[in-house]
């Protein structure tokens, strides 16, 4: 980017874009000053050669203008009163809207607090539900384990009973078989 340094001050492209309008403004101001001076010297010549005109017609026009000004002043007073009434109405409307805005803001804050409470309640219900599910699973596992243990105990008891009965039958059968073998004529 182009830079210009003058008097220890460096000016970059964007600053140059600010200086260009400033320089052209100064140039325009000088030109206007010269034109003003030229007009001043022309007017000075005209003023020195000035002859006072007849102002009687001007005085008549001034009197008519003065009457017109009275009417304009009265109209301005009426408009001023209407503007004040409109301003007061607008002030009331602005106050009403400001109050409404504050009420809405308070309602939104209140609703936000309610939503936060509902979210917290939902979180609590979810936590309670999860804890209940965990307890239910644990209780179900315990019940299943207890039932399984009782079933195993019953099966073990049945096995013992069946073994005892089989042992008793086997012993009884052995005795009868031994008795029949010992005495083949007894049957």
C-alpha positions as CSV (number, residue, x, y, z in Angstrom):
1,X,0.0,0.0,0.0
2,X,1.3,3.5,-0.8
3,X,2.6,5.6,2.0
4,X,3.7,9.2,2.2
5,X,5.9,10.6,4.9
6,X,5.9,14.3,5.7
7,X,7.3,16.0,8.8
8,X,7.8,12.6,10.5
9,X,4.2,11.6,9.9
10,X,3.5,8.6,7.8
11,X,0.2,8.5,5.9
12,X,-1.1,5.3,4.4
13,X,-3.7,4.8,1.7
14,X,-6.7,5.0,3.9
15,X,-5.5,8.2,5.5
16,X,-4.7,9.7,2.1
17,X,-8.3,9.1,1.2
18,X,-9.2,11.3,4.2
19,X,-6.7,14.0,3.3
20,X,-7.8,14.4,-0.4
21,X,-11.3,15.6,0.5
22,X,-9.8,17.9,3.2
23,X,-7.4,19.5,0.6
24,X,-10.2,19.9,-1.9
25,X,-12.4,21.5,0.8
26,X,-9.6,23.9,1.6
27,X,-9.1,24.7,-2.1
28,X,-12.9,25.3,-2.4
29,X,-12.8,27.5,0.7
30,X,-10.0,29.6,-0.8
31,X,-11.8,29.9,-4.1
32,X,-15.0,31.0,-2.3
33,X,-13.0,33.5,-0.3
34,X,-11.6,35.0,-3.5
35,X,-15.0,35.1,-5.0
36,X,-16.4,36.7,-1.9
37,X,-13.6,39.4,-2.0
38,X,-14.4,40.1,-5.7
39,X,-18.1,40.4,-4.9
40,X,-17.2,42.7,-1.9
41,X,-15.2,45.0,-4.1
42,X,-18.0,45.0,-6.8
43,X,-20.5,45.8,-4.0
44,X,-18.3,48.5,-2.6
45,X,-18.4,50.3,-6.0
46,X,-22.2,49.9,-6.2
47,X,-22.7,51.2,-2.7
48,X,-20.6,54.3,-3.4
49,X,-22.7,55.0,-6.4
50,X,-25.9,54.3,-4.6
51,X,-28.9,56.7,-4.8
52,X,-31.7,56.2,-2.3
53,X,-34.9,55.0,-3.9
54,X,-38.4,56.1,-3.2
55,X,-39.5,53.8,-0.3
56,X,-43.2,54.9,-0.1
57,X,-44.3,51.9,-2.0
58,X,-42.1,49.8,0.2
59,X,-43.8,51.2,3.3
60,X,-47.2,50.3,1.9
61,X,-46.0,46.8,1.1
62,X,-44.5,46.5,4.6
63,X,-47.8,47.5,6.2
64,X,-49.6,44.7,4.2
65,X,-46.8,42.3,5.1
66,X,-47.2,43.3,8.8
67,X,-50.9,42.4,8.6
68,X,-50.1,39.1,6.9
69,X,-47.6,38.4,9.7
70,X,-50.3,38.9,12.3
71,X,-52.4,36.3,10.6
72,X,-49.4,34.0,10.3
73,X,-48.7,34.5,14.0
74,X,-52.2,33.6,15.0
75,X,-52.1,30.5,12.8
76,X,-48.8,29.5,14.3
77,X,-50.3,29.9,17.8
78,X,-53.2,27.6,16.8
79,X,-50.7,25.0,15.3
80,X,-48.5,25.3,18.4
81,X,-51.5,24.4,20.6
82,X,-52.4,21.5,18.4
83,X,-48.8,20.3,18.3
84,X,-48.7,20.5,22.1
85,X,-51.9,18.4,22.3
86,X,-50.4,15.9,19.9
87,X,-47.1,15.8,21.9
88,X,-49.0,15.2,25.1
89,X,-50.9,12.3,23.4
90,X,-47.7,10.9,22.1
91,X,-46.1,11.2,25.5
92,X,-49.0,9.3,27.0
93,X,-48.6,6.6,24.3
94,X,-44.9,6.4,24.9
95,X,-45.4,6.0,28.7
96,X,-48.1,3.4,28.1
97,X,-45.8,1.5,25.7
98,X,-42.9,1.7,28.2
99,X,-45.1,0.4,31.0
100,X,-46.3,-2.4,28.6
101,X,-42.7,-3.2,27.8
102,X,-41.7,-3.4,31.5
103,X,-44.8,-5.6,32.2
104,X,-43.9,-7.9,29.3
105,X,-40.3,-8.1,30.6
106,X,-41.5,-9.0,34.1
107,X,-43.9,-11.6,32.6
108,X,-41.0,-13.1,30.6
109,X,-38.8,-13.2,33.6
110,X,-41.6,-14.8,35.6
111,X,-42.2,-17.4,32.8
112,X,-38.5,-18.1,32.6
113,X,-38.4,-18.8,36.4
114,X,-41.4,-21.1,36.0
115,X,-39.7,-22.9,33.1
116,X,-36.6,-23.3,35.2
117,X,-38.6,-24.8,38.0
118,X,-40.4,-27.1,35.6
119,X,-37.1,-28.2,34.1
120,X,-35.7,-28.8,37.6
121,X,-38.9,-30.8,38.6
122,X,-38.6,-32.9,35.4
123,X,-34.9,-33.6,36.1
124,X,-35.9,-34.6,39.7
125,X,-38.7,-36.9,38.3
126,X,-36.2,-38.4,35.8
127,X,-33.7,-39.0,38.6
128,X,-36.4,-40.5,40.9
129,X,-37.6,-42.6,38.0
130,X,-34.1,-43.9,37.3
131,X,-33.6,-44.6,41.0
132,X,-36.9,-46.5,41.1
133,X,-36.0,-48.5,38.0
134,X,-32.6,-49.3,39.5
135,X,-34.3,-50.4,42.8
136,X,-36.9,-52.4,40.9
137,X,-34.2,-54.2,38.9
138,X,-32.3,-54.9,42.1
139,X,-35.4,-56.1,43.8
140,X,-36.4,-58.3,40.8
141,X,-32.8,-59.8,40.7
142,X,-33.0,-60.5,44.4
143,X,-36.5,-62.1,44.0
144,X,-35.2,-64.2,41.1
145,X,-32.1,-65.2,43.1
146,X,-34.2,-66.1,46.1
147,X,-36.6,-68.1,43.9
148,X,-33.7,-69.8,42.2
149,X,-32.2,-70.7,45.6
150,X,-35.5,-72.0,46.8
151,X,-35.9,-74.0,43.6
152,X,-32.4,-75.4,44.0
153,X,-33.1,-76.2,47.6
154,X,-36.4,-78.0,46.6
155,X,-34.6,-79.8,43.8
156,X,-31.8,-80.8,46.2
157,X,-34.5,-81.9,48.7
158,X,-36.3,-83.9,46.0
159,X,-33.0,-85.5,44.9
160,X,-32.3,-86.5,48.5
161,X,-35.8,-87.9,48.9
162,X,-35.6,-89.8,45.7
163,X,-32.2,-91.2,46.7
164,X,-33.5,-92.2,50.1
165,X,-36.6,-93.8,48.5
166,X,-34.4,-95.5,45.9
167,X,-32.1,-96.6,48.6
168,X,-35.0,-98.0,50.6
169,X,-36.5,-99.7,47.6
170,X,-33.1,-101.1,46.6
171,X,-32.4,-102.4,50.1
172,X,-35.9,-103.9,50.2
173,X,-35.5,-105.4,46.8
174,X,-32.0,-106.8,47.8
175,X,-33.5,-108.3,50.9
176,X,-36.2,-110.0,49.0
177,X,-33.9,-111.1,46.3
178,X,-31.4,-112.4,48.9
179,X,-34.2,-114.2,50.7
180,X,-35.5,-115.7,47.4
181,X,-32.0,-116.8,46.4
182,X,-31.3,-118.2,49.8
183,X,-34.5,-120.2,49.9
184,X,-35.6,-121.0,46.3
185,X,-38.5,-123.1,47.6
186,X,-40.0,-120.4,49.7
187,X,-41.6,-118.7,46.8
